[in-house]
Structure formats: C-alpha cells, structure tokens
Amino acid sequence: MAYHTASCDLYVAGVSSEIYRLNLEQGRFLNPLSTNSSEVKCCELNPVHHLLACGTNTGHVECFDPRVRGRVGILDTILNQHVEDLGVSVVPTVTALKFRDALTMAVGTSTGHVLLYDLRSDKPVLIKDHQYELPIKSIEFHDSLDLVMSMDSKILKLWNRNNGKAYTAIEPGTDLNDLCVVPGSGLLFMATEAPKVLTYYIPSIGTAPKWCSFLDNLTEELEESSETQVYDDYKFLTRRELEDLGLSHLIGSNLLRAYMHGFFIDMRLYHKAKSIAEPFAYEKYRKNKIREKIEEERENRVRLKVRLISKIFMIFLV
C-alpha cells in the first residue's frame, strides 16, 4: 500500500493487474490504474515528486503520475545483461521498492538481489546479493551513515549504499515479514512469524527517539559495565613478595609479567601459592577481623556512656 497525501488516495496492490485507489476523504473507491502485468507485487510513492512505482511479477517497475493517472514509464529489471550479472536462471519478480530521494530507487527481487537505480538511467548503479536466494521483503534507507537496510525472510542486512560493503546483520532465528525504522534514530521493529514484534536498537547508527530516550541511558550503562581492565585477573607482587611465596624461580617465564618494580601474576596462581606458603593465613586474617570488630564495638560503647553521663549531669544542674 502507498498513501498520496495531496489527494488523500490510498493505492493498494495485490494479485491483480490493477492498482486500486481508495479516497479516504470521500470514503469510496475510484477508478483503478491498469498495468501490463497479471500481478502487482508492491508499490511505493516517491516522497519528493510523488511518482508512483509498482513492481510486477514480470520483473518490470511501472511508474505512474498521480496527477494524470497514467503510466509515464517502465523500467525493465530483467534485461539480458543484468540477468547474466545476477547469475540467475529464472526471471526475477520485483518484490520490494523504496525511494531514498527524488532520483534514487532500490528494487528488491525474488532471487534475493537488491538493485539501486538512478531514475535517469535504466542500468543499476549497484547490485547487492543476499546470498540466500530468498525474496526481498522490505528495503529502507538510513541517511546518518548512508546505509541501506534490506530484509528477506531469514536476515536483515545493513550495508553501505555507495560500495555495498556490509555494516552489520541481524538474524533473529524466525521468519521475517516486514521492517519498520523510526526515522532519524537507531530504533527498528521487525514483524515476524513469532507472536511478538521484535525490537532492536543500534546506537551506532542513531540515537533513541524522544519518547524512549531511556534507551540511551541503558546502552551507556551496558558499555560502562562491559569495560574490562587490562590486569583485572592479575596480582602485582614485588620481588621480595615473590621470594616469600617461593615463586622467585618463575622470573623470566610466561607466568610473570614484568612491570615497573615488580611483576604481575595470575590471581589463581597467587592464591594457590599463598595457601601453600601460609597455610594459616586465613585463620590469622579471621582473628584480625574479629579483633577489629571488638575494638569498634568498645569505642561505640564508651562514646554512648560519655553522652549518657553528660545528659544526666546537665539534667541534674537544671
């Protein structure tokens, strides 16, 4: 479906040679647009000059001008040289269309290819192969990094519009049906065969929309928590401490990393050596902690008694 805001016409394509027009202002169907094919797979309106493009089962893109309600051009995507370049033996069907601006148009085929066209030429500027031989179901443009999002029933691919270089891919594990990208953000929704709509947020291609700005805070917290220090799992020991643990013979081996006036040693190896060299270290540590706790309670008790005596003395004076 495609909606023409100037005339309030809703264009509906289906298993028919005609494109139905429903005027939402009048609430009635108008005369349909006729194509040269037996089936129309998709339709898309250009956001700048409102050219209506329709993809057919014969591999053609038929373009209509809503002002005159007539066909103004046909783009043949199955020219001999193009079919040879795609490496397919069957006639591809146009299954998806998307305009980026007044001149750039993306065409998705049933063989899993995305063709980028300049409307001034009948030859594709770039051809992207999904490698799955599945029909392209949806195409979107993302202007922040000049990316193209193309989706078949298995995977969503993000790639550069100029050279086709892959940026990233999302493979949910369930059959995909449609794609919706929130304009100017990194938030996108995918309708699948699963009961729930899948939601993905890619901060590298755009910020979160205003109505869910908390996503930016969540991603910042995740980035902070995922940071790891270089020597998180190592213990720093001086040469004297190594000798006390009986590990001085490891100097020069891969088990020690020389750093400044000492060495870094793996924390697990350190604990093993510590338990062997000082078998009663835990008991000593436990006694020290108990002693510190008792002394802390004594200090609190003395302070409480001093405060209580001072209050009684003040009451007596009054």
Residue pairs with C-beta under 8 A, 6 or more apart in sequence:
1 10
1 11
1 12
1 13
1 43
2 10
2 11
2 43
2 44
2 45
2 52
3 9
3 10
3 11
3 45
4 10
4 11
4 45
4 50
4 52
4 66
6 50
6 66
7 23
7 66
8 23
8 24
8 25
8 26
9 21
9 22
9 23
9 24
9 30
9 66
10 21
10 22
10 23
10 24
11 19
11 20
11 21
11 33
11 43
11 45
11 52
12 19
12 20
12 21
12 22
13 19
13 20
13 40
13 41
13 42
13 43
13 54
14 20
14 40
15 39
16 39
16 40
17 34
17 35
17 36
17 37
17 38
17 39
17 40
18 32
18 33
18 34
18 35
18 40
19 32
19 33
19 34
19 35
19 40
19 43
19 52
19 54
19 64
20 29
20 32
21 29
21 30
21 31
21 32
21 33
22 28
22 29
22 30
23 29
23 30
31 69
33 52
33 54
33 64
33 69
33 71
35 54
35 56
35 62
35 71
36 56
36 58
36 60
36 62
36 74
37 56
37 57
37 58
37 60
37 62
38 57
38 58
39 56
39 57
40 54
40 55
40 56
40 57
41 55
41 56
41 57
41 93
41 94
41 95
42 54
42 55
42 94
42 95
42 96
42 97
43 52
43 53
43 54
43 55
43 97
44 52
44 53
44 97
44 98
44 99
45 51
45 52
45 53
45 99
46 52
46 53
46 99
46 102
46 105
47 99
47 101
48 99
48 101
48 102
49 102
50 66
51 63
51 64
51 65
51 72
51 119
52 63
52 64
52 65
52 66
53 61
53 62
53 63
53 97
53 99
53 105
54 61
54 62
54 63
54 64
54 97
55 61
55 93
55 94
55 95
55 96
55 97
55 107
56 62
56 93
56 94
57 93
57 94
58 78
58 91
58 93
59 76
59 77
59 78
59 91
59 92
59 93
59 94
59 109
60 74
60 75
60 76
60 77
60 78
60 94
61 74
61 75
61 77
61 94
61 97
61 105
61 107
62 71
62 73
62 74
62 75
63 71
63 72
63 73
63 74
63 75
64 70
64 71
64 72
65 72
75 107
75 117
75 122
76 122
77 92
77 94
77 107
77 109
77 115
77 124
78 91
78 92
79 122
82 115
82 123
82 124
83 91
83 92
85 127
86 92
86 109
86 111
86 113
86 127
86 129
88 111
88 113
90 111
92 109
92 110
92 111
92 113
93 109
93 110
93 135
94 107
94 108
94 109
94 110
95 108
95 109
95 110
95 135
95 136
95 137
96 106
96 107
96 108
96 135
96 136
96 137
96 138
96 139
96 150
97 105
97 106
97 107
97 108
97 139
98 105
98 106
98 139
98 140
98 141
99 105
99 106
100 106
100 141
100 143
100 161
102 119
103 118
103 119
103 120
104 116
104 117
104 118
104 119
104 141
105 116
105 117
105 119
106 114
106 115
106 116
106 117
106 139
106 141
106 148
106 150
107 114
107 115
107 116
107 117
107 124
108 114
108 115
108 135
108 136
108 137
108 138
108 139
108 150
109 115
109 135
109 136
110 135
110 136
111 133
111 135
112 129
112 130
112 131
112 132
112 133
112 134
112 135
112 136
112 152
113 127
113 128
113 129
113 130
113 136
114 127
114 128
114 130
114 136
114 139
114 148
114 150
115 124
115 126
115 127
115 128
116 124
116 125
116 126
116 127
116 128
116 148
116 161
117 123
117 124
117 125
118 125
126 161
126 162
126 163
126 164
127 164
128 148
128 150
128 157
128 159
128 164
130 136
130 150
130 152
130 155
130 157
132 152
132 154
132 155
134 152
134 153
134 154
135 152
135 153
136 150
136 151
136 152
137 151
137 152
137 153
137 176
137 177
137 178
137 179
138 149
138 150
138 151
138 178
138 179
139 148
139 149
139 150
139 151
140 148
140 149
140 179
140 181
141 147
141 148
141 149
141 161
142 148
142 149
142 158
142 181
142 205
142 206
144 184
144 205
144 206
145 160
145 167
145 204
145 205
146 160
146 161
146 162
147 158
147 159
147 160
147 161
147 167
147 205
148 158
148 159
148 160
148 161
149 156
149 157
149 158
149 179
149 181
149 188
150 156
150 157
150 159
151 157
151 176
151 179
151 190
152 176
153 175
153 176
153 177
154 171
154 175
154 176
155 169
155 170
155 171
155 176
156 169
156 170
156 171
156 176
156 179
156 190
157 166
157 169
158 166
158 167
158 168
158 169
158 205
159 165
159 166
159 167
160 167
168 202
170 190
170 200
172 190
172 192
172 194
172 198
174 192
174 193
174 194
175 192
175 193
176 190
176 191
176 192
177 190
177 191
177 192
177 193
178 190
178 191
179 188
179 189
179 190
179 191
180 188
180 189
180 190
180 191
181 187
181 188
181 189
182 188
182 189
182 209
184 206
184 209
185 206
185 207
185 208
185 209
186 201
186 202
186 203
186 204
186 205
186 206
186 207
186 208
187 199
187 200
187 201
187 206
187 208
187 209
187 212
187 215
188 199
188 200
188 201
188 202
189 197
189 198
189 199
189 200
190 197
190 198
190 199
190 200
191 197
192 198
201 208
201 215
201 219
203 216
203 219
207 216
208 214
208 215
208 216
231 264
233 266
233 267
234 257
234 264
234 265
234 266
234 267
235 264
235 265
235 266
235 267
235 270
236 259
236 262
236 263
236 264
237 245
237 247
237 262
237 263
237 264
237 265
237 270
238 261
238 262
238 263
239 248
239 251
239 261
239 262
239 263
241 262
242 248
242 250
242 251
242 256
242 263
242 265
244 277
245 270
245 273
245 274
245 277
246 273
246 276
246 277
247 256
247 265
247 273
250 256
250 265
251 263
255 265
255 266
255 269
256 263
256 264
256 265
257 263
257 264
257 265
274 281
275 281
278 284
